[in-house]
Amino acid sequence: MSDFSIRLARAEDADALPAIELAAGKIFDGVEGLSGVSGMDAVSADEQRRLIRKGHSLVAEADGRIIGFLSTEPFRRELHIREFSVHPDHQGQGIGSVLLRAADIDARNSGFAALTLTTFVDVPWNGPFYARHGFKTVTDLDAHPRLKADIEQEVQHGLPRERRIAMIRFLD
C-alpha cells in the first residue's frame, strides 16, 4: 500500500476532482456495454464546491496531491455518496476502502442513520465492492423515492436501467 492520507475536502480541492473522476471512468471502457460511461461528464468543480461546503466530502492525498475523493450530500438522516473515484494510477491499493471507512466514521460521528448510493449492480468495483463493505441493495425503491429519482435521472442521462441499483448501509 502506498503512503496516503485522508482528510475533509476543502473548497480549493474542487478543481482537481473532475479530472480524477474522468481518469477513473476510463476503466469502464473494458466493461461490456459500458464503454460510453468513461466519456460522460464529470461532476463539475462548482458542484463539487457546493458538496464540499456541506462538510462531509473527503479526499485522499499522496505526495501533496489529491489521488482520490468521495463526495457526499446529506439528506435528512442519510449521507448520500454522490461520487467516489480513485485515480487509476493509485487503484488497487486500498485507498477506496479507506475512503469508504472514513465516510462511515464521519457519518456515524455526525449522527446520520445511513449511507446511501447508486451504482452498477454487476461491475466488481461497484455493487460487489459496496456489498463487501456492508451495503445492501434497496429492493423496494418506492419506499426510497429520493434514490428512485436518482436512478431515473441516471437512466435519462444514458445509463442502463437494468444495471443500476440503489444501496444503503445502516449505521448502528
DONUDO-367503 format. One record per atom (N, C-alpha, C, O): y negated, z, x. Coordinates in steps of 0.001 Angstrom, whole numbers, plus 500000, padded with zeros to 6 digits. Atoms other than C-alpha are relative to their C-alpha. Example, Ala and Ser with C-alpha at 12.3 -4.5 7.8 and 13.67 -1.06 7.14 Angstrom:
2
+--------+--------+--------+
|      y |      z |      x |
+--------+--------+--------+
| 501190 | 500000 | 500890 |
| 504500 | 507800 | 512300 |
| 498800 | 500000 | 500900 |
| 498819 | 500665 | 501936 |
| 501190 | 499940 | 499180 |
| 501060 | 507140 | 513670 |
| 498910 | 500730 | 499230 |
| 497802 | 500899 | 499739 |
+--------+--------+--------+
REM end
This chain:
172
+--------+--------+--------+
|      y |      z |      x |
+--------+--------+--------+
| 501184 | 500000 | 500853 |
| 500000 | 500000 | 500000 |
| 498767 | 500000 | 500888 |
| 498721 | 500693 | 501905 |
| 501240 | 500058 | 499231 |
| 496544 | 499173 | 501273 |
| 499144 | 501224 | 499700 |
| 499384 | 501946 | 498732 |
| 500944 | 498918 | 500240 |
| 493754 | 501696 | 501569 |
| 498960 | 499514 | 499004 |
| 498276 | 498517 | 499233 |
| 500990 | 500334 | 501009 |
| 491617 | 501592 | 498462 |
| 499616 | 501285 | 499285 |
| 500309 | 502298 | 499383 |
| 500434 | 498855 | 500796 |
| 489702 | 503966 | 496240 |
| 499598 | 499512 | 498619 |
| 499278 | 498340 | 498416 |
| 500364 | 500269 | 501391 |
| 488961 | 504134 | 492534 |
| 498768 | 500838 | 499678 |
| 498678 | 502002 | 500069 |
| 501193 | 499261 | 500423 |
| 485601 | 505118 | 491084 |
| 499482 | 499405 | 498694 |
| 499879 | 498315 | 498282 |
| 500687 | 500541 | 501171 |
| 483492 | 504736 | 487965 |
| 499154 | 498807 | 500427 |
| 498532 | 498819 | 501489 |
| 500805 | 501185 | 499720 |
| 481829 | 501341 | 487837 |
| 498519 | 500330 | 499843 |
| 498128 | 501177 | 499039 |
| 501462 | 499887 | 500078 |
| 478082 | 501090 | 488394 |
| 499425 | 498644 | 499580 |
| 500059 | 497607 | 499776 |
| 500627 | 501235 | 500500 |
| 475704 | 498515 | 486908 |
| 499982 | 498909 | 501063 |
| 500212 | 497741 | 500748 |
| 500081 | 501015 | 498943 |
| 475340 | 496763 | 490266 |
| 501359 | 499381 | 500333 |
| 501412 | 498362 | 501021 |
| 498658 | 500559 | 499789 |
| 479121 | 496170 | 490345 |
| 500266 | 498798 | 499101 |
| 501118 | 497966 | 499412 |
| 499694 | 500991 | 501039 |
| 478976 | 493884 | 487302 |
| 500001 | 498570 | 500515 |
| 500805 | 497759 | 500056 |
| 500080 | 501379 | 499520 |
| 478024 | 490745 | 489232 |
| 501273 | 499549 | 500717 |
| 501561 | 498353 | 500751 |
| 498772 | 500350 | 499266 |
| 481282 | 490862 | 491248 |
| 501213 | 499837 | 499086 |
| 502198 | 499219 | 499489 |
| 498809 | 499935 | 500837 |
| 483641 | 491293 | 488299 |
| 500464 | 498660 | 499426 |
| 501671 | 498419 | 499408 |
| 499505 | 501276 | 500538 |
| 483714 | 487788 | 486715 |
| 500806 | 499184 | 501015 |
| 501806 | 498570 | 500642 |
| 499264 | 500766 | 498985 |
| 484855 | 486184 | 489997 |
| 501396 | 500572 | 500214 |
| 502351 | 499821 | 500413 |
| 498686 | 499369 | 499858 |
| 487689 | 488708 | 490313 |
| 500881 | 499636 | 498809 |
| 502057 | 499310 | 498973 |
| 499241 | 500347 | 501204 |
| 488757 | 488055 | 486724 |
| 500476 | 498551 | 500049 |
| 501633 | 498272 | 499732 |
| 499614 | 501410 | 499929 |
| 488749 | 484276 | 487234 |
| 501070 | 499765 | 501062 |
| 502012 | 499005 | 500836 |
| 498995 | 500142 | 498939 |
| 490685 | 484543 | 490507 |
| 501344 | 500547 | 499532 |
| 502381 | 499921 | 499751 |
| 498759 | 499402 | 500492 |
| 493256 | 486849 | 488907 |
| 500626 | 499142 | 498910 |
| 501850 | 499081 | 498796 |
| 499503 | 500856 | 501077 |
| 493557 | 484478 | 485945 |
| 500785 | 498799 | 500493 |
| 501579 | 498232 | 499742 |
| 499282 | 501157 | 499441 |
| 494856 | 481722 | 488238 |
| 501509 | 500207 | 499986 |
| 502262 | 499234 | 499947 |
| 498556 | 499728 | 500000 |
| 498256 | 483436 | 488255 |
| 500669 | 499501 | 498718 |
| 501874 | 499248 | 498708 |
| 499462 | 500517 | 501249 |
| 498694 | 482277 | 484644 |
| 500381 | 498525 | 500105 |
| 501142 | 498025 | 499277 |
| 499646 | 501411 | 499828 |
| 498909 | 478688 | 485932 |
| 501502 | 499818 | 500188 |
| 502037 | 498751 | 499888 |
| 498564 | 500075 | 499788 |
| 502526 | 479451 | 486822 |
| 500840 | 500449 | 498820 |
| 502067 | 500475 | 498912 |
| 499274 | 499525 | 501185 |
| 503449 | 480731 | 483339 |
| 500058 | 498866 | 498976 |
| 499027 | 498342 | 498554 |
| 499821 | 501090 | 500954 |
| 504893 | 478143 | 480974 |
| 499168 | 500220 | 498736 |
| 499235 | 501275 | 498106 |
| 500805 | 499961 | 501202 |
| 502483 | 477397 | 478158 |
| 498674 | 500733 | 500124 |
| 497918 | 500800 | 499156 |
| 501241 | 499230 | 499852 |
| 499619 | 479451 | 479603 |
| 499110 | 499491 | 501130 |
| 498187 | 500195 | 501541 |
| 500785 | 500478 | 498868 |
| 498192 | 477276 | 482370 |
| 498508 | 499902 | 499674 |
| 497679 | 500030 | 500575 |
| 501407 | 500093 | 500371 |
| 494940 | 476865 | 480432 |
| 499269 | 501326 | 499994 |
| 498038 | 501350 | 499958 |
| 500628 | 498678 | 500043 |
| 494308 | 480614 | 480416 |
| 499102 | 500210 | 501219 |
| 498044 | 500830 | 501113 |
| 500777 | 499771 | 498783 |
| 493054 | 480537 | 484009 |
| 498629 | 499346 | 499933 |
| 497711 | 499762 | 500640 |
| 501285 | 500671 | 500107 |
| 490247 | 478200 | 483001 |
| 499093 | 500586 | 498942 |
| 497979 | 500103 | 498744 |
| 500816 | 499406 | 501056 |
| 488981 | 480411 | 480206 |
| 498839 | 500780 | 500612 |
| 498879 | 501155 | 501784 |
| 501173 | 499272 | 499521 |
| 485639 | 482152 | 480511 |
| 500332 | 501448 | 500319 |
| 501110 | 502099 | 499622 |
| 499905 | 498580 | 499657 |
| 485461 | 485499 | 482233 |
| 498954 | 500774 | 499194 |
| 497993 | 500202 | 498680 |
| 501008 | 499139 | 500611 |
| 483616 | 488438 | 480721 |
| 498752 | 499910 | 500878 |
| 498830 | 500108 | 502090 |
| 501234 | 500209 | 499223 |
| 480008 | 487846 | 481779 |
| 499539 | 501288 | 500681 |
| 499902 | 502391 | 500272 |
| 500553 | 498841 | 499302 |
| 478195 | 490128 | 484192 |
| 499143 | 500838 | 499054 |
| 499163 | 502066 | 499132 |
| 500819 | 499246 | 500960 |
| 475769 | 491076 | 481398 |
| 500868 | 500829 | 499065 |
| 500542 | 501979 | 498771 |
| 499089 | 499246 | 500870 |
| 478660 | 492077 | 479120 |
| 500669 | 501126 | 500794 |
| 500879 | 502218 | 500266 |
| 499423 | 498944 | 499162 |
| 480235 | 493997 | 482000 |
| 499006 | 501154 | 500165 |
| 499399 | 502319 | 500106 |
| 501016 | 498936 | 499883 |
| 476949 | 495902 | 482487 |
| 499941 | 500829 | 498722 |
| 499810 | 502051 | 498773 |
| 500013 | 499279 | 501282 |
| 476976 | 496776 | 478771 |
| 501188 | 500957 | 499936 |
| 501033 | 502106 | 499525 |
| 498820 | 499146 | 500018 |
| 480520 | 498129 | 479088 |
| 499873 | 501135 | 501019 |
| 500251 | 502271 | 500732 |
| 500176 | 498983 | 498957 |
| 479700 | 499984 | 482312 |
| 499080 | 501114 | 499521 |
| 499319 | 502286 | 499814 |
| 500935 | 498982 | 500503 |
| 476798 | 501761 | 480599 |
| 500683 | 500999 | 499072 |
| 500184 | 502111 | 498901 |
| 499276 | 499094 | 500892 |
| 479312 | 503306 | 478189 |
| 500755 | 501084 | 500769 |
| 501214 | 502059 | 500174 |
| 499563 | 498911 | 499142 |
| 480635 | 505315 | 481140 |
| 501471 | 500144 | 500303 |
| 501869 | 501168 | 500857 |
| 498571 | 499823 | 499771 |
| 484374 | 504657 | 481335 |
| 500658 | 498849 | 500761 |
| 501872 | 498864 | 500962 |
| 499438 | 501109 | 499239 |
| 484821 | 501406 | 483281 |
| 500203 | 500422 | 501446 |
| 499440 | 501230 | 501976 |
| 499605 | 499599 | 498653 |
| 486450 | 501680 | 486713 |
| 500081 | 498796 | 500923 |
| 500310 | 497673 | 500474 |
| 499776 | 501041 | 498999 |
| 486567 | 499676 | 489933 |
| 500889 | 500559 | 501106 |
| 500922 | 501763 | 501362 |
| 499233 | 499691 | 498793 |
| 488941 | 499632 | 492889 |
| 499257 | 499343 | 501156 |
| 498845 | 498186 | 501062 |
| 500711 | 500503 | 498826 |
| 487317 | 499219 | 496311 |
| 500875 | 500104 | 501236 |
| 501672 | 501031 | 501375 |
| 499367 | 499944 | 498682 |
| 488663 | 498415 | 499757 |
| 499016 | 499393 | 500990 |
| 498444 | 498332 | 500740 |
| 500913 | 500494 | 498960 |
| 486579 | 497977 | 502879 |
| 498620 | 499656 | 499452 |
| 498002 | 498678 | 499871 |
| 501356 | 500168 | 500517 |
| 483367 | 498279 | 500872 |
| 499821 | 498895 | 498980 |
| 498691 | 498593 | 498596 |
| 500162 | 501037 | 501034 |
| 484122 | 495519 | 498366 |
| 500959 | 500260 | 498843 |
| 502028 | 500849 | 499007 |
| 499205 | 499801 | 501211 |
| 485459 | 495524 | 494842 |
| 501171 | 499025 | 500017 |
| 500995 | 497828 | 500247 |
| 498793 | 500823 | 499995 |
| 489039 | 494255 | 494616 |
| 500721 | 500007 | 498645 |
| 501689 | 499273 | 498446 |
| 499406 | 499929 | 501329 |
| 489880 | 495157 | 491020 |
| 499129 | 500829 | 499086 |
| 498243 | 501554 | 499539 |
| 500784 | 499223 | 500961 |
| 488484 | 496650 | 487849 |
| 500743 | 500130 | 498688 |
| 501666 | 499371 | 498391 |
| 499492 | 499759 | 501343 |
| 489313 | 497992 | 484424 |
| 498784 | 500323 | 499136 |
| 498177 | 501384 | 499278 |
| 501172 | 499842 | 500872 |
| 486578 | 497554 | 481796 |
| 500442 | 500520 | 498644 |
| 501383 | 499998 | 498047 |
| 499616 | 499367 | 501259 |
| 486726 | 499729 | 478700 |
| 498823 | 500108 | 499045 |
| 497658 | 499995 | 499426 |
| 501016 | 499778 | 501029 |
| 484891 | 500282 | 475459 |
| 500516 | 501044 | 499021 |
| 501606 | 500899 | 498468 |
| 499574 | 498979 | 500960 |
| 485040 | 503408 | 473305 |
| 499819 | 499535 | 498553 |
| 498821 | 498908 | 498198 |
| 500061 | 500209 | 501442 |
| 485792 | 503060 | 469600 |
| 500497 | 501283 | 499357 |
| 501699 | 501540 | 499280 |
| 499679 | 498684 | 500577 |
| 485662 | 506452 | 467923 |
| 500857 | 500795 | 500964 |
| 500384 | 501161 | 502040 |
| 499137 | 499162 | 499147 |
| 488637 | 508366 | 469389 |
| 500922 | 499187 | 500892 |
| 501810 | 499734 | 501546 |
| 499176 | 500865 | 499157 |
| 490165 | 505367 | 471148 |
| 499147 | 499373 | 501095 |
| 497997 | 499001 | 500865 |
| 500641 | 500703 | 498892 |
| 489246 | 503926 | 474536 |
| 500756 | 498688 | 500168 |
| 501937 | 498677 | 500515 |
| 499370 | 501319 | 499998 |
| 489930 | 500185 | 474453 |
| 499804 | 499315 | 501347 |
| 498686 | 499239 | 501857 |
| 500065 | 500749 | 498744 |
| 490753 | 498259 | 477621 |
| 499631 | 498561 | 499657 |
| 500423 | 497826 | 499068 |
| 500502 | 501346 | 500290 |
| 488670 | 495086 | 477366 |
| 500494 | 498987 | 501026 |
| 500934 | 497895 | 500667 |
| 499561 | 500905 | 498932 |
| 489531 | 493530 | 480728 |
| 500522 | 500826 | 501160 |
| 500018 | 501909 | 501459 |
| 499312 | 499283 | 498937 |
| 491769 | 494532 | 483600 |
| 500478 | 498947 | 500996 |
| 501373 | 498162 | 500684 |
| 499660 | 501023 | 499017 |
| 492001 | 492432 | 486767 |
| 500016 | 500579 | 501404 |
| 499201 | 501433 | 501754 |
| 499941 | 499703 | 498573 |
| 493024 | 492823 | 490396 |
| 499994 | 498653 | 500711 |
| 500739 | 497746 | 500338 |
| 500080 | 501266 | 499257 |
| 492101 | 490081 | 492871 |
| 501384 | 499652 | 500543 |
| 502095 | 500539 | 501014 |
| 498667 | 500401 | 499553 |
| 495218 | 488051 | 493806 |
| 500340 | 500419 | 501433 |
| 501506 | 500670 | 501739 |
| 499750 | 499578 | 498619 |
| 494818 | 488969 | 497491 |
| 500459 | 501448 | 500095 |
| 500948 | 501882 | 501138 |
| 499676 | 498570 | 499978 |
| 495443 | 492600 | 496509 |
| 501018 | 500393 | 498935 |
| 501273 | 501581 | 498735 |
| 498999 | 499693 | 501020 |
| 498043 | 492325 | 493743 |
| 501315 | 500419 | 500653 |
| 501590 | 500091 | 501807 |
| 498694 | 499566 | 499525 |
| 501459 | 493902 | 494107 |
| 499965 | 501193 | 500929 |
| 500952 | 501481 | 501605 |
| 500163 | 498849 | 499125 |
| 500137 | 496947 | 495955 |
| 499802 | 501304 | 499238 |
| 499501 | 502338 | 499835 |
| 500139 | 498796 | 500817 |
| 499969 | 499405 | 493054 |
| 498586 | 500288 | 499531 |
| 498346 | 501307 | 498885 |
| 501402 | 499768 | 500370 |
| 496225 | 499053 | 492527 |
| 499843 | 500024 | 498484 |
| 499135 | 500879 | 497952 |
| 500081 | 500021 | 501462 |
| 496633 | 498134 | 488851 |
| 500547 | 501264 | 499380 |
| 499962 | 501802 | 498440 |
| 499421 | 498757 | 500529 |
| 498879 | 501122 | 488220 |
| 499068 | 501184 | 500221 |
| 498933 | 502042 | 499349 |
| 500930 | 498893 | 499722 |
| 496380 | 503460 | 489871 |
| 498774 | 499897 | 499093 |
| 498310 | 500908 | 498566 |
| 501127 | 500172 | 500924 |
| 493500 | 501978 | 487856 |
| 500381 | 500464 | 498596 |
| 499596 | 501141 | 497932 |
| 499564 | 499605 | 501342 |
| 495506 | 502479 | 484661 |
| 500172 | 501510 | 499889 |
| 499796 | 502102 | 498877 |
| 499876 | 498529 | 500014 |
| 496362 | 506085 | 485559 |
| 498626 | 500665 | 500002 |
| 498419 | 501673 | 499327 |
| 501355 | 499441 | 499963 |
| 492699 | 506743 | 486356 |
| 499325 | 499876 | 498634 |
| 498625 | 500793 | 498206 |
| 500558 | 500165 | 501348 |
| 491671 | 505331 | 482957 |
| 500616 | 501014 | 499043 |
| 499924 | 501567 | 498188 |
| 499317 | 499011 | 500820 |
| 494263 | 507574 | 481323 |
| 499386 | 501389 | 500213 |
| 499102 | 502100 | 499249 |
| 500583 | 498686 | 499677 |
| 492867 | 510651 | 483105 |
| 498590 | 500111 | 499429 |
| 498236 | 501121 | 498820 |
| 501365 | 499990 | 500524 |
| 489286 | 509720 | 482212 |
| 500006 | 500127 | 498478 |
| 499228 | 500896 | 497913 |
| 499938 | 499949 | 501466 |
| 490238 | 509138 | 478560 |
| 500388 | 501392 | 499517 |
| 499783 | 501922 | 498585 |
| 499581 | 498648 | 500383 |
| 492050 | 512471 | 478327 |
| 498861 | 500999 | 500211 |
| 498563 | 501804 | 499329 |
| 501085 | 499068 | 499686 |
| 489198 | 514344 | 480018 |
| 498793 | 499816 | 499087 |
| 498010 | 500746 | 498892 |
| 501136 | 500290 | 500884 |
| 486708 | 512683 | 477669 |
| 500315 | 500234 | 498534 |
| 499449 | 500037 | 497681 |
| 499654 | 499653 | 501369 |
| 488591 | 513681 | 474523 |
| 500496 | 498859 | 499135 |
| 500596 | 499014 | 497918 |
| 499445 | 501097 | 500793 |
| 489955 | 510302 | 473458 |
| 501434 | 500336 | 499595 |
| 502134 | 501070 | 500292 |
| 498640 | 499766 | 500500 |
| 493169 | 510326 | 471426 |
| 500976 | 498924 | 500460 |
| 502187 | 499145 | 500470 |
| 499116 | 501101 | 499624 |
| 494500 | 506971 | 472647 |
| 499273 | 498971 | 500848 |
| 498048 | 498857 | 500810 |
| 500447 | 501218 | 499321 |
| 494115 | 503975 | 474942 |
| 500575 | 498824 | 499223 |
| 501722 | 498884 | 498779 |
| 499521 | 501188 | 500703 |
| 494395 | 500544 | 473290 |
| 499687 | 498760 | 500816 |
| 498865 | 498788 | 501731 |
| 500246 | 501283 | 499347 |
| 494513 | 496925 | 474409 |
| 500702 | 498903 | 499235 |
| 501536 | 499173 | 498370 |
| 499242 | 501157 | 500460 |
| 495636 | 493426 | 473504 |
| 500456 | 499256 | 501240 |
| 499779 | 499265 | 502268 |
| 499409 | 500612 | 498811 |
| 497855 | 491414 | 475827 |
| 501056 | 498977 | 499605 |
| 501334 | 498775 | 498423 |
| 498878 | 500905 | 500226 |
| 500615 | 488846 | 476214 |
| 501287 | 500809 | 499959 |
| 501527 | 501649 | 500826 |
| 498762 | 499252 | 500192 |
| 503965 | 490151 | 474975 |
| 501022 | 499724 | 501098 |
| 501788 | 500615 | 501464 |
| 498897 | 500441 | 499158 |
| 506112 | 488206 | 477447 |
| 499653 | 499761 | 501466 |
| 500525 | 499374 | 502243 |
| 500395 | 500203 | 498605 |
| 504140 | 487982 | 480696 |
| 500258 | 501311 | 500749 |
| 499745 | 502353 | 500342 |
| 499564 | 498759 | 499338 |
| 505614 | 490505 | 483186 |
| 498876 | 500974 | 500370 |
| 499050 | 502188 | 500260 |
| 501096 | 499110 | 499610 |
| 502260 | 491852 | 484376 |
| 499085 | 500318 | 498822 |
| 497995 | 500854 | 499018 |
| 500716 | 499663 | 501224 |
| 501049 | 492191 | 480774 |
| 500839 | 500975 | 499180 |
| 501007 | 502123 | 499591 |
| 499256 | 499105 | 500887 |
| 503163 | 493639 | 477918 |
| 501031 | 500874 | 500691 |
| 501003 | 502091 | 500505 |
| 499000 | 499155 | 499328 |
| 506104 | 494796 | 480070 |
| 499383 | 501016 | 500977 |
| 499882 | 502134 | 501100 |
| 500703 | 499074 | 499103 |
| 503717 | 496357 | 482626 |
| 499464 | 501191 | 499223 |
| 499663 | 502340 | 499617 |
| 500569 | 498917 | 500802 |
| 501925 | 498348 | 479931 |
| 501094 | 500870 | 499381 |
| 500935 | 502087 | 499284 |
| 498885 | 499227 | 500564 |
| 505236 | 499381 | 478333 |
| 500535 | 500991 | 501038 |
| 500865 | 502128 | 500701 |
| 499547 | 499083 | 498937 |
| 506309 | 500859 | 481684 |
| 499036 | 501167 | 500185 |
| 499412 | 502214 | 500711 |
| 501014 | 498946 | 499885 |
| 503097 | 502895 | 481551 |
| 499798 | 500747 | 498681 |
| 498772 | 501399 | 498488 |
| 500021 | 499183 | 501211 |
| 503836 | 504367 | 478126 |
| 499320 | 499396 | 498791 |
| 499194 | 500069 | 497768 |
| 500616 | 500648 | 501153 |
| 502095 | 501868 | 475840 |
| 501095 | 499511 | 499058 |
| 502164 | 499086 | 499495 |
| 499085 | 500476 | 501034 |
| 503820 | 500969 | 472567 |
| 499334 | 498848 | 499250 |
| 498119 | 498840 | 499051 |
| 500522 | 501116 | 500793 |
| 503444 | 497734 | 470615 |
| 499600 | 500495 | 498620 |
| 500344 | 501237 | 497978 |
| 500463 | 499684 | 501348 |
| 501412 | 498135 | 467435 |
| 500712 | 499023 | 499068 |
| 500426 | 497825 | 499083 |
| 499204 | 500870 | 500872 |
| 503833 | 496792 | 464831 |
| 499333 | 499728 | 498661 |
| 499660 | 498740 | 498004 |
| 500702 | 500184 | 501270 |
| 501539 | 497188 | 461804 |
| 498509 | 499823 | 500286 |
| 497744 | 500787 | 500277 |
| 501409 | 500259 | 499689 |
| 498244 | 495515 | 462652 |
| 499077 | 500277 | 498825 |
| 497888 | 500523 | 499028 |
| 500843 | 499682 | 501145 |
| 496995 | 496079 | 459106 |
| 499519 | 501448 | 500058 |
| 498464 | 501774 | 499513 |
| 500394 | 498601 | 499843 |
| 496883 | 499790 | 459974 |
| 498988 | 500180 | 501136 |
| 498425 | 501262 | 501303 |
| 500946 | 499970 | 498867 |
| 494698 | 498941 | 463022 |
| 499093 | 498779 | 499914 |
| 499225 | 497857 | 500719 |
| 500807 | 501203 | 500246 |
| 492056 | 496496 | 461718 |
| 499163 | 499545 | 501207 |
| 498927 | 498348 | 501368 |
| 500780 | 500402 | 498821 |
| 489997 | 496556 | 464935 |
| 500870 | 499184 | 500949 |
| 500436 | 498146 | 501449 |
| 499098 | 500726 | 499107 |
| 492985 | 495471 | 467028 |
| 500430 | 498664 | 499378 |
| 500563 | 497662 | 500080 |
| 499658 | 501239 | 500700 |
| 493969 | 492893 | 464410 |
| 498863 | 498992 | 500140 |
| 499111 | 497811 | 500384 |
| 501160 | 500884 | 499858 |
| 490438 | 491452 | 464542 |
| 499879 | 499478 | 501433 |
| 499508 | 498324 | 501644 |
| 500033 | 500448 | 498600 |
| 490593 | 491325 | 468354 |
| 500989 | 498865 | 500220 |
| 500658 | 497865 | 500856 |
| 498992 | 501052 | 499833 |
| 493796 | 489287 | 468221 |
| 499561 | 498723 | 499287 |
| 499723 | 497626 | 499821 |
| 500480 | 501184 | 500726 |
| 492327 | 486963 | 465589 |
| 498917 | 499274 | 500801 |
| 498901 | 498044 | 500848 |
| 501050 | 500610 | 499187 |
| 489300 | 486376 | 467828 |
| 500606 | 499291 | 501219 |
| 500167 | 498201 | 501584 |
| 499332 | 500618 | 498849 |
| 491564 | 485657 | 470815 |
| 500679 | 498690 | 499600 |
| 500632 | 497711 | 500344 |
| 499343 | 501203 | 500502 |
| 493527 | 483128 | 468744 |
| 498956 | 498910 | 499762 |
| 499190 | 497746 | 500084 |
| 501076 | 500965 | 500223 |
| 490263 | 481444 | 467723 |
| 499489 | 499417 | 501314 |
| 498983 | 498295 | 501344 |
| 500421 | 500478 | 498677 |
| 489463 | 481141 | 471439 |
| 501120 | 499282 | 500749 |
| 500982 | 498977 | 501934 |
| 498969 | 500837 | 499425 |
| 492726 | 479315 | 472071 |
| 501253 | 500684 | 500515 |
| 502144 | 500010 | 501033 |
| 498777 | 499334 | 499552 |
| 495300 | 481984 | 472908 |
| 501079 | 499874 | 498923 |
| 500769 | 499910 | 497732 |
| 498919 | 500186 | 500984 |
| 498719 | 481525 | 471254 |
| 500337 | 501299 | 499263 |
| 500725 | 502293 | 499878 |
| 499788 | 498823 | 500842 |
| 499115 | 483974 | 468359 |
| 501369 | 500632 | 500228 |
| 501485 | 501855 | 500311 |
| 498643 | 499471 | 499899 |
| 502877 | 484304 | 468790 |
| 500255 | 500753 | 501309 |
| 501264 | 501445 | 501444 |
| 499808 | 499320 | 498716 |
| 502415 | 485600 | 472334 |
| 499054 | 501191 | 500191 |
| 499096 | 501864 | 501220 |
| 500986 | 498919 | 499891 |
| 499638 | 488123 | 471643 |
| 500468 | 501226 | 499225 |
| 500995 | 501111 | 498118 |
| 499686 | 498733 | 500657 |
| 500221 | 491784 | 470803 |
| 498883 | 500997 | 500285 |
| 498110 | 500847 | 501232 |
| 500852 | 498836 | 499753 |
| 498194 | 494954 | 470494 |
| 500920 | 501133 | 500429 |
| 502053 | 501246 | 499960 |
| 499214 | 498859 | 499519 |
| 499394 | 498064 | 472303 |
| 499131 | 501247 | 499971 |
| 497905 | 501174 | 500047 |
| 500702 | 498719 | 500061 |
| 498489 | 501741 | 472103 |
| 500789 | 501028 | 500814 |
| 502019 | 501019 | 500856 |
| 499372 | 498854 | 499307 |
| 499159 | 504779 | 474237 |
| 499276 | 501240 | 499502 |
| 498094 | 501444 | 499777 |
| 500575 | 498762 | 500500 |
| 498589 | 508077 | 472504 |
| 499931 | 501009 | 501126 |
| 500866 | 501133 | 501918 |
| 500222 | 499010 | 498948 |
| 497205 | 510790 | 474754 |
| 500258 | 501375 | 499421 |
| 499468 | 501868 | 498615 |
| 499608 | 498691 | 500543 |
| 498926 | 514087 | 474022 |
| 499116 | 501112 | 500498 |
| 499317 | 502271 | 500132 |
+--------+--------+--------+
REM end
